[in-house]
Amino acid sequence: MATDLTVIVENRPGKLADVAEALGRVGENIEGVCCFVSQAIAQVHVAVEHAGAARAELERLGLKIYEAREVVVVPVEDHPGAAADVFRRLADAGVNIDMVYLASRTRLVVSADDLDKVRHVIH
């Protein structure tokens, strides 16, 4: 089970590196990552498999975890329309996606109102 951690950091050089280094120290692989900035604050979304150790290390550094939520990591082919196919299948099943970002190895990190339905539709 993957978890998306929303980490709040200052928007300045080195903060994203701090997050990645912390995860590396506890042996946590980054499954996917994205970052958005608003004014002086950055929201880093990072998908990990073992949220407990990751969260503890990030908090040990004084970083704020705004939210932790279960997500589904979905394999997707790397060609035009592949993501659209996944999104259409989920929409047709009545799933409301509330967050998505691209992960490593051509996968999508998906958060939705019904993760069990996401798993059923995708697999």
Backbone as a chain_set.jsonl record, in Angstrom:
{"seq": "MATDLTVIVENRPGKLADVAEALGRVGENIEGVCCFVSQAIAQVHVAVEHAGAARAELERLGLKIYEAREVVVVPVEDHPGAAADVFRRLADAGVNIDMVYLASRTRLVVSADDLDKVRHVIH", "coords": {"N": [[0.838, -1.17, 0.0], [0.631, 2.136, -0.912], [1.439, 5.402, 0.288], [0.65, 8.81, 0.178], [2.463, 11.453, 1.266], [2.012, 14.702, 2.339], [4.168, 17.175, 2.528], [5.08, 20.099, 4.139], [7.15, 22.711, 3.342], [9.606, 25.379, 3.478], [9.907, 27.603, 0.718], [12.697, 27.446, -0.547], [16.163, 27.087, -1.589], [17.365, 23.772, -1.29], [15.45, 22.618, 0.401], [13.751, 20.684, -0.781], [15.679, 18.795, -1.348], [16.344, 18.151, 1.288], [14.061, 16.718, 2.079], [14.16, 14.481, 0.32], [16.656, 13.387, 1.034], [16.178, 12.678, 3.706], [14.317, 10.624, 3.392], [15.894, 8.776, 2.031], [17.767, 8.159, 4.043], [16.307, 6.518, 5.757], [15.919, 4.386, 4.18], [13.817, 4.497, 2.401], [12.197, 4.309, -0.648], [11.428, 6.689, -3.122], [8.449, 6.665, -4.576], [6.938, 8.323, -6.159], [6.826, 11.834, -6.882], [5.891, 15.236, -6.447], [5.767, 18.82, -6.543], [4.419, 21.863, -5.39], [4.275, 25.371, -5.336], [3.232, 28.081, -3.34], [3.327, 31.336, -2.732], [5.575, 31.708, -0.161], [5.666, 29.119, 0.594], [6.049, 25.646, 0.103], [4.379, 22.791, -1.085], [5.095, 19.549, -0.872], [4.434, 16.608, -2.419], [4.865, 13.315, -1.786], [5.135, 9.989, -2.64], [5.252, 7.013, -0.878], [6.144, 3.707, 0.265], [6.359, 2.823, 2.915], [5.103, 4.5, 5.192], [5.296, 5.117, 7.922], [8.035, 5.067, 8.927], [9.104, 6.923, 7.167], [7.628, 9.235, 7.709], [8.301, 9.654, 10.425], [11.033, 10.257, 10.251], [11.032, 12.583, 8.68], [9.562, 14.308, 10.343], [11.306, 14.34, 12.498], [13.253, 15.994, 11.535], [11.977, 18.338, 11.769], [10.137, 18.97, 9.871], [6.902, 19.651, 8.61], [4.226, 17.466, 8.359], [1.52, 17.701, 6.535], [-0.572, 16.163, 5.63], [-1.423, 12.707, 5.34], [-2.195, 10.244, 3.109], [-3.735, 7.33, 1.806], [-2.899, 6.009, -1.343], [-3.21, 4.862, -4.743], [-0.945, 3.274, -6.808], [-0.613, 3.257, -10.145], [0.175, 1.331, -12.919], [1.007, 2.523, -16.163], [1.043, 2.699, -19.677], [3.566, 4.164, -21.782], [2.593, 6.205, -23.869], [0.832, 8.389, -26.148], [-2.381, 9.201, -24.968], [-2.622, 7.141, -23.109], [-2.857, 7.748, -20.324], [-5.298, 9.063, -20.452], [-6.981, 6.929, -21.097], [-6.948, 5.461, -18.673], [-8.035, 7.383, -16.926], [-10.585, 7.716, -18.08], [-11.711, 5.152, -17.752], [-11.883, 5.068, -14.953], [-13.587, 7.257, -14.51], [-15.901, 6.387, -15.844], [-16.587, 4.387, -14.112], [-17.499, 5.808, -12.051], [-15.707, 6.993, -10.296], [-14.275, 9.612, -8.487], [-11.497, 11.388, -9.031], [-9.203, 12.944, -6.929], [-6.613, 13.756, -6.781], [-3.682, 13.461, -8.715], [-0.546, 12.383, -9.927], [2.454, 11.984, -11.846], [4.513, 9.146, -11.539], [7.576, 7.351, -10.837], [8.963, 5.054, -13.271], [6.925, 5.135, -15.242], [4.232, 5.39, -14.069], [1.132, 6.206, -12.454], [0.232, 8.104, -9.638], [-2.56, 7.911, -7.732], [-5.169, 9.467, -6.036], [-8.376, 9.158, -4.678], [-11.988, 9.278, -4.216], [-12.856, 6.711, -3.737], [-10.902, 4.298, -3.201], [-10.869, 1.503, -3.265], [-12.514, 0.954, -5.425], [-10.986, 2.091, -7.439], [-8.796, 0.321, -7.445], [-10.137, -2.024, -8.221], [-11.125, -1.367, -10.807], [-8.771, -0.817, -12.198], [-7.191, -3.106, -11.928]], "CA": [[0.0, 0.0, 0.0], [1.393, 3.376, -0.98], [0.907, 6.558, 1.001], [1.117, 10.132, -0.232], [2.7, 12.379, 2.362], [2.104, 16.106, 1.945], [5.156, 17.787, 3.409], [5.127, 21.539, 3.984], [8.509, 23.237, 3.522], [9.85, 26.717, 2.962], [10.304, 27.637, -0.692], [14.075, 27.927, -0.664], [17.078, 26.035, -2.045], [17.772, 22.711, -0.39], [14.374, 22.002, 1.172], [13.344, 19.451, -1.46], [16.786, 17.859, -1.107], [16.203, 17.676, 2.671], [13.006, 15.7, 2.085], [14.663, 13.282, -0.357], [17.738, 12.803, 1.843], [15.57, 12.056, 4.881], [13.736, 9.346, 2.969], [17.017, 7.888, 1.743], [18.375, 7.712, 5.312], [15.526, 5.415, 6.354], [15.792, 3.333, 3.178], [12.519, 4.604, 1.729], [12.248, 4.687, -2.057], [10.409, 7.632, -3.552], [7.67, 6.071, -5.664], [6.51, 9.442, -6.993], [6.976, 13.103, -6.176], [5.582, 16.487, -7.128], [5.882, 19.941, -5.623], [3.724, 23.075, -5.794], [4.643, 26.501, -4.491], [2.32, 29.209, -3.202], [4.045, 32.338, -1.952], [6.857, 31.221, 0.358], [5.462, 27.759, 1.099], [5.992, 24.575, -0.897], [3.745, 21.524, -0.727], [5.754, 18.429, -1.535], [3.702, 15.339, -2.348], [5.805, 12.228, -2.013], [4.521, 8.674, -2.454], [6.18, 6.053, -0.273], [5.523, 2.437, 0.653], [6.391, 2.65, 4.365], [4.879, 5.87, 5.643], [5.667, 5.326, 9.326], [9.443, 5.436, 9.05], [9.313, 8.155, 6.397], [7.033, 10.342, 8.47], [9.088, 9.875, 11.634], [12.302, 10.917, 9.902], [10.717, 13.944, 8.24], [9.195, 15.074, 11.533], [12.525, 14.505, 13.304], [13.93, 17.162, 10.971], [11.161, 19.52, 12.007], [9.266, 19.229, 8.729], [5.487, 19.444, 8.926], [3.423, 16.597, 7.504], [0.175, 18.268, 6.525], [-1.554, 15.11, 5.4], [-0.978, 11.4, 4.86], [-3.375, 9.538, 2.6], [-3.492, 6.162, 0.98], [-3.042, 6.221, -2.78], [-2.981, 3.691, -5.585], [0.065, 3.506, -7.847], [-1.186, 2.577, -11.299], [1.037, 1.25, -14.106], [0.413, 3.07, -17.381], [1.98, 2.656, -20.798], [4.122, 5.461, -22.147], [2.22, 6.617, -25.225], [-0.273, 9.352, -26.12], [-3.716, 8.672, -24.677], [-2.626, 6.087, -22.092], [-3.437, 8.287, -19.096], [-6.713, 9.329, -20.737], [-7.686, 5.646, -20.992], [-7.102, 5.166, -17.246], [-8.978, 8.351, -16.352], [-11.928, 7.435, -18.599], [-12.205, 3.943, -17.093], [-12.254, 5.433, -13.595], [-14.765, 8.129, -14.597], [-17.046, 5.551, -16.206], [-16.932, 3.602, -12.921], [-18.013, 6.732, -11.045], [-14.658, 7.382, -9.361], [-13.847, 11.004, -8.544], [-10.07, 11.536, -8.725], [-8.946, 14.24, -6.309], [-5.204, 14.088, -6.96], [-2.92, 12.523, -9.535], [0.733, 12.855, -10.442], [3.248, 10.947, -12.495], [5.502, 8.51, -10.673], [8.688, 6.701, -11.523], [8.661, 3.875, -14.101], [5.676, 5.378, -15.969], [3.081, 5.031, -13.255], [0.372, 7.327, -11.926], [-0.185, 8.061, -8.244], [-3.951, 8.351, -7.79], [-5.988, 9.565, -4.841], [-9.767, 9.269, -5.126], [-13.001, 9.096, -3.185], [-13.095, 5.291, -3.517], [-9.682, 3.607, -3.636], [-11.18, 0.11, -3.585], [-13.038, 0.944, -6.791], [-9.827, 2.337, -8.319], [-8.07, -0.951, -7.566], [-10.965, -2.968, -8.976], [-11.191, -0.941, -12.21], [-7.425, -0.865, -12.793], [-6.63, -4.449, -11.933]], "C": [[0.889, 1.241, 0.0], [0.657, 4.476, -0.228], [1.501, 7.814, 0.412], [1.247, 10.973, 1.022], [2.77, 13.779, 1.782], [2.981, 16.789, 2.978], [5.197, 19.281, 3.11], [6.546, 22.015, 4.297], [8.573, 24.681, 3.043], [10.26, 26.608, 1.495], [11.685, 28.276, -0.788], [14.989, 26.766, -1.044], [17.41, 25.038, -0.928], [16.643, 22.013, 0.352], [13.868, 20.705, 0.539], [14.423, 18.378, -1.286], [16.719, 17.306, 0.314], [15.178, 16.543, 2.763], [13.54, 14.4, 1.487], [15.77, 12.602, 0.447], [17.189, 12.1, 3.082], [14.994, 10.69, 4.53], [14.83, 8.329, 2.66], [17.655, 7.332, 3.009], [17.618, 6.546, 5.94], [15.244, 4.313, 5.34], [14.476, 3.351, 2.42], [12.698, 5.089, 0.301], [11.12, 5.66, -2.365], [9.71, 7.03, -4.761], [7.202, 7.122, -6.654], [6.65, 10.711, -6.187], [6.514, 14.246, -7.064], [5.603, 17.597, -6.083], [5.183, 21.15, -6.217], [4.063, 24.178, -4.815], [3.545, 27.555, -4.522], [2.967, 30.171, -2.224], [5.346, 31.746, -1.449], [6.79, 29.783, 0.849], [5.374, 26.768, -0.059], [5.272, 23.372, -0.296], [4.418, 20.444, -1.548], [4.876, 17.2, -1.324], [4.703, 14.25, -2.685], [5.107, 10.913, -1.686], [5.581, 7.696, -1.973], [5.42, 4.779, 0.097], [5.415, 2.277, 2.171], [6.303, 4.022, 5.036], [5.357, 6.121, 7.075], [7.092, 5.8, 9.503], [9.733, 6.743, 8.326], [8.81, 9.354, 7.186], [7.871, 10.674, 9.706], [10.376, 10.629, 11.325], [12.065, 12.359, 9.45], [10.353, 14.83, 9.432], [10.383, 15.29, 12.457], [13.313, 15.719, 12.827], [13.147, 18.464, 11.184], [10.271, 19.886, 10.836], [7.832, 18.862, 9.088], [4.836, 18.532, 7.883], [1.99, 17.103, 7.605], [-0.883, 17.188, 6.426], [-0.836, 13.833, 4.973], [-2.222, 10.687, 4.374], [-2.953, 8.38, 1.71], [-3.749, 6.521, -0.481], [-2.837, 4.891, -3.496], [-1.966, 4.089, -6.647], [-0.298, 2.612, -9.029], [-0.175, 2.523, -12.449], [0.292, 1.799, -15.326], [1.466, 3.029, -18.488], [2.409, 4.067, -21.162], [3.824, 5.747, -23.617], [1.038, 7.576, -25.133], [-1.618, 8.662, -25.885], [-3.767, 7.636, -23.573], [-3.244, 6.571, -20.787], [-4.928, 8.556, -19.292], [-7.533, 8.048, -20.627], [-7.955, 5.284, -19.529], [-8.148, 6.091, -16.638], [-10.408, 8.091, -16.82], [-12.515, 6.205, -17.924], [-12.66, 4.257, -15.668], [-13.505, 6.313, -13.588], [-16.014, 7.31, -14.906], [-17.508, 4.674, -15.04], [-17.429, 4.498, -11.787], [-16.993, 7.185, -10.013], [-14.305, 8.856, -9.579], [-12.394, 11.095, -8.101], [-9.867, 12.904, -8.095], [-7.474, 14.646, -6.333], [-4.565, 13.022, -7.845], [-1.601, 13.173, -9.906], [1.514, 11.672, -10.983], [4.326, 10.438, -11.545], [6.632, 7.935, -11.507], [8.194, 5.491, -12.305], [7.288, 3.961, -14.769], [4.471, 4.819, -15.226], [2.398, 6.315, -12.811], [0.084, 7.082, -10.456], [-1.57, 8.678, -8.209], [-4.56, 8.35, -6.388], [-7.416, 9.818, -5.312], [-10.713, 9.018, -3.969], [-13.276, 7.628, -2.868], [-11.899, 4.487, -4.04], [-9.929, 2.14, -3.951], [-11.705, -0.003, -5.018], [-11.919, 1.203, -7.783], [-9.08, 1.025, -8.541], [-8.831, -1.949, -8.42], [-10.958, -2.627, -10.476], [-9.841, -1.135, -12.891], [-6.917, -2.29, -12.904], [-7.688, -5.387, -12.376]], "O": [[1.793, 1.366, 0.826], [-0.57, 4.478, -0.124], [2.706, 7.889, 0.171], [0.276, 11.185, 1.749], [3.512, 14.017, 0.829], [2.6, 16.958, 4.136], [5.333, 19.681, 1.953], [7.075, 21.755, 5.378], [7.708, 25.144, 2.3], [10.888, 25.63, 1.09], [11.826, 29.466, -1.068], [14.638, 25.602, -0.847], [17.692, 25.416, 0.209], [16.846, 20.922, 0.884], [13.588, 19.737, 1.246], [14.116, 17.201, -1.1], [17.003, 16.128, 0.532], [15.404, 15.54, 3.439], [13.387, 13.335, 2.085], [15.812, 11.374, 0.53], [17.684, 11.04, 3.464], [15.16, 9.723, 5.274], [14.698, 7.152, 2.994], [18.043, 6.164, 3.047], [18.22, 5.685, 6.581], [14.437, 3.417, 5.592], [14.065, 2.334, 1.861], [13.278, 6.148, 0.063], [9.989, 5.471, -1.918], [10.301, 6.9, -5.834], [7.082, 6.849, -7.848], [6.601, 10.683, -4.957], [6.72, 14.229, -8.278], [5.474, 17.339, -4.886], [5.329, 21.437, -7.406], [4.132, 23.951, -3.607], [3.002, 27.881, -5.577], [3.135, 29.864, -1.044], [6.161, 31.313, -2.263], [7.741, 29.282, 1.449], [4.712, 27.021, -1.065], [5.52, 22.987, 0.847], [4.321, 20.429, -2.775], [4.608, 16.803, -0.19], [5.316, 14.267, -3.752], [4.557, 10.742, -0.597], [6.652, 7.565, -2.566], [4.195, 4.791, 0.222], [4.469, 1.657, 2.657], [7.318, 4.617, 5.397], [5.78, 7.231, 7.397], [7.338, 6.816, 10.153], [10.508, 7.571, 8.805], [9.501, 10.366, 7.306], [8.118, 11.845, 9.995], [10.761, 11.537, 12.062], [12.83, 13.254, 9.809], [10.794, 15.976, 9.512], [10.462, 16.317, 13.131], [13.965, 16.393, 13.624], [13.607, 19.546, 10.821], [9.708, 20.98, 10.799], [7.587, 17.879, 9.786], [4.893, 18.8, 6.683], [1.335, 16.948, 8.635], [-1.943, 17.272, 7.046], [0.215, 13.874, 4.334], [-3.191, 10.535, 5.118], [-1.967, 8.445, 0.975], [-4.694, 7.242, -0.803], [-2.35, 3.923, -2.912], [-2.113, 5.119, -7.305], [-0.293, 1.385, -8.93], [0.285, 3.568, -12.907], [-0.905, 1.563, -15.493], [2.642, 3.296, -18.245], [1.705, 5.038, -20.885], [4.672, 5.56, -24.489], [0.318, 7.572, -24.134], [-1.94, 7.664, -26.531], [-4.858, 7.276, -23.132], [-4.072, 5.872, -20.202], [-5.729, 8.302, -18.391], [-8.656, 8.072, -20.122], [-9.055, 4.851, -19.186], [-9.042, 5.641, -15.921], [-11.347, 8.231, -16.036], [-13.691, 6.205, -17.56], [-13.7, 3.77, -15.225], [-14.386, 6.13, -12.748], [-17.063, 7.518, -14.297], [-18.668, 4.267, -14.982], [-17.742, 4.016, -10.699], [-17.369, 7.707, -8.964], [-14.067, 9.29, -10.706], [-12.091, 10.901, -6.924], [-10.301, 13.914, -8.649], [-7.133, 15.764, -5.946], [-4.872, 11.836, -7.733], [-1.545, 14.375, -10.17], [1.268, 10.52, -10.626], [4.967, 11.216, -10.839], [6.629, 8.029, -12.734], [7.118, 4.965, -12.022], [6.572, 2.963, -14.848], [3.792, 3.906, -15.694], [3.012, 7.381, -12.794], [-0.27, 5.969, -10.07], [-1.75, 9.83, -8.605], [-4.474, 7.364, -5.657], [-7.64, 10.599, -6.237], [-10.301, 8.602, -2.887], [-13.87, 7.328, -1.833], [-11.895, 4.051, -5.191], [-9.263, 1.582, -4.823], [-11.374, -0.948, -5.734], [-11.896, 0.603, -8.857], [-8.77, 0.66, -9.675], [-8.24, -2.642, -9.248], [-10.8, -3.517, -11.312], [-9.783, -1.572, -14.041], [-6.272, -2.639, -13.893], [-7.449, -6.592, -12.461]]}, "num_chains": 1, "name": "protein.A"}
